[in-house]
């Protein structure tokens, strides 16, 4: 159970690291709809659900070689930037918070726990998403993008950078994720991971060493349990 998972920690919790997409911002349905439509036009018929299955947690840079292999030819030099702009434009008007996510940020602060955001999104994308949600004042100075490090998730670089910025060790961190690349990155960084998994089979997430939980409304109690670790 997640509460037991958090109570088993042997190192005090000093930093909570949140993923962005699918954890704080319900952006993945928007992005998946646009990606599916674009790839269908290119000759790879795809539904929104299939886009989610193929690309959840990946950067657009990581997606490009997968798409090119499937299509059998390179994409144009401008394709990725054009797709990213379409996604950003849609995010500015459509995205909503994950239910319970903003309350979880406030609760984390109320517990006396520092927190940061580490995402495979660019700063430009996150700026639009957080602006739409009206939480720029909450996240200011706390945001890490894959563009800030050598490698995005599933490499551990992003989470290690967030820990270094806070001046804590990986063992003192807990990561909140929803994707296999993100949970894999947390494991590679040597960090415990709570995996938000409201709608899908959590077995693959559990296989990374993460502990799934079904609702962001549950998160404050989980962090409180870890906060009580001696």
PyMOL commands that set and color helices and strands:
alter all, ss='L'
color gray80, all
select helices_A, chain A and resi 2-7+28-42+48-55+60-71+79-94+101-110+123-133+136-139+146-148+157-166+170-172+180-189+203-207+216-227
alter helices_A, ss='H'
color red, helices_A
select strands_A, chain A and resi 15-18+115-119+143-145+173-177+192-196+211-213
alter strands_A, ss='S'
color yellow, strands_A
deselect
rebuild
show_as cartoon
